[in-house]
Amino acid sequence: MKSEKGITLAILVIYVIFFSIIIGLLAALSTYIYSNLEYINDDSVDVSEFNKFNMYFIEDVKTNKQAEIKQLMSNDGKNVLQIAFEDGDTYRYIKEEKTIYKNMQKIAKNIQDLDAMQIEDATSNKKYIEIRIKIGAKDETNYEQKINYVLKYW
């Protein structure tokens, strides 16, 4: 008799079972990884958004003696906090977009809240801009800061 070499039905069933187990394990691992992605900490991304705003804002605060802070309503009905410096630079925080613009350029995103007020110290004759900022993605605040910026006084 002639010997026939090839895949028998038993070996084929074993291969199918083996590869089904491997694919099932990979699917379970993938599901586990993707279900836990929400727990990844994105604080560093939020802090970098604050740093971008801070970099631009410090530059303008140190070169201007006057600033005007106003709450406005844009043409399309959005709430806008505007900080205008005497040299013409303007910062706008649009609450509905959660973004900060310097003039027309977007400089920071994922800003949950921004509040600004001008404070004048009569004894030292210095003017401050107090900024309270909350940053975070997905309607969740991950980073909150309150800073007093001193306007140019010399």
SULURMO-V654649 format. One record per residue. N is the residue number from 1. RES is the residue in one small letter. SS is DSSP state (@ for helix, = for strand, . for the rest). OMEGA is omega in degrees with one decimal (* if undefined). Layout:
n & res & ss & omega
N & RES & SS & OMEGA
N & RES & SS & OMEGA
This chain:
n & res & ss & omega
1 & m & . & -179.8
2 & k & . & 179.5
3 & s & . & 179.2
4 & e & . & 179.1
5 & k & . & -179.7
6 & g & . & -178.2
7 & i & . & 177.7
8 & t & . & -179.6
9 & l & @ & -179.8
10 & a & @ & 179.5
11 & i & @ & 178.4
12 & l & @ & 177.9
13 & v & @ & 178.9
14 & i & @ & 177.1
15 & y & @ & -179.3
16 & v & @ & 179.0
17 & i & @ & -179.1
18 & f & @ & -179.3
19 & f & @ & 174.8
20 & s & @ & 177.2
21 & i & @ & -179.9
22 & i & @ & 179.8
23 & i & @ & 177.0
24 & g & @ & 177.8
25 & l & @ & 178.1
26 & l & @ & 178.2
27 & a & @ & 178.7
28 & a & @ & 178.0
29 & l & @ & 178.8
30 & s & @ & 178.1
31 & t & @ & 178.7
32 & y & @ & -178.9
33 & i & @ & -177.0
34 & y & @ & 178.2
35 & s & @ & -179.4
36 & n & . & 179.1
37 & l & @ & 179.8
38 & e & @ & -178.5
39 & y & @ & 178.9
40 & i & . & -176.5
41 & n & . & 178.0
42 & d & . & 178.7
43 & d & @ & -177.4
44 & s & @ & 176.2
45 & v & @ & -179.4
46 & d & @ & 179.4
47 & v & @ & 178.1
48 & s & @ & 175.4
49 & e & @ & 176.3
50 & f & @ & -179.6
51 & n & @ & 177.8
52 & k & @ & 177.9
53 & f & @ & -176.9
54 & n & @ & -179.1
55 & m & @ & 179.7
56 & y & @ & -173.9
57 & f & @ & 178.8
58 & i & @ & 179.6
59 & e & @ & -179.1
60 & d & @ & 179.8
61 & v & @ & -176.9
62 & k & . & -179.4
63 & t & . & -178.3
64 & n & . & 178.1
65 & k & . & -177.2
66 & q & . & 173.7
67 & a & = & 178.8
68 & e & = & -178.0
69 & i & = & -178.0
70 & k & = & 168.8
71 & q & = & -176.9
72 & l & = & 171.8
73 & m & = & -178.2
74 & s & . & -179.3
75 & n & . & -179.8
76 & d & . & 172.2
77 & g & . & -179.9
78 & k & . & 177.2
79 & n & = & -177.0
80 & v & = & 169.5
81 & l & = & -176.1
82 & q & = & 174.1
83 & i & = & -177.0
84 & a & = & 177.8
85 & f & = & -175.7
86 & e & . & 179.7
87 & d & . & 176.0
88 & g & . & 177.6
89 & d & . & -176.6
90 & t & = & 174.6
91 & y & = & 179.0
92 & r & = & 173.0
93 & y & = & 178.4
94 & i & = & -172.2
95 & k & . & -177.6
96 & e & . & 178.6
97 & e & . & -177.1
98 & k & . & -178.7
99 & t & = & 174.9
100 & i & = & 178.1
101 & y & = & 168.0
102 & k & = & -170.0
103 & n & . & 179.4
104 & m & . & -176.0
105 & q & = & 177.2
106 & k & = & -178.3
107 & i & = & -179.6
108 & a & = & 179.1
109 & k & = & -178.5
110 & n & . & 178.2
111 & i & = & -178.5
112 & q & = & -179.9
113 & d & = & 176.3
114 & l & = & 178.0
115 & d & = & -178.9
116 & a & = & 174.5
117 & m & = & 179.1
118 & q & = & -178.7
119 & i & = & 178.0
120 & e & = & 177.8
121 & d & = & -175.3
122 & a & . & -176.8
123 & t & . & -178.7
124 & s & . & 179.8
125 & n & . & 178.2
126 & k & = & 175.9
127 & k & = & -179.5
128 & y & = & 166.6
129 & i & = & 179.1
130 & e & = & -179.5
131 & i & = & 171.3
132 & r & = & -174.0
133 & i & = & 175.0
134 & k & = & -175.6
135 & i & = & 176.2
136 & g & . & 177.4
137 & a & . & 175.3
138 & k & . & 177.8
139 & d & . & -178.6
140 & e & . & -179.0
141 & t & . & 178.7
142 & n & . & -175.3
143 & y & = & -179.5
144 & e & = & -176.4
145 & q & = & 173.2
146 & k & = & -176.4
147 & i & = & 172.2
148 & n & = & 176.7
149 & y & = & -179.1
150 & v & = & 175.4
151 & l & . & 179.8
152 & k & . & -176.0
153 & y & . & 180.0
154 & w & . & *
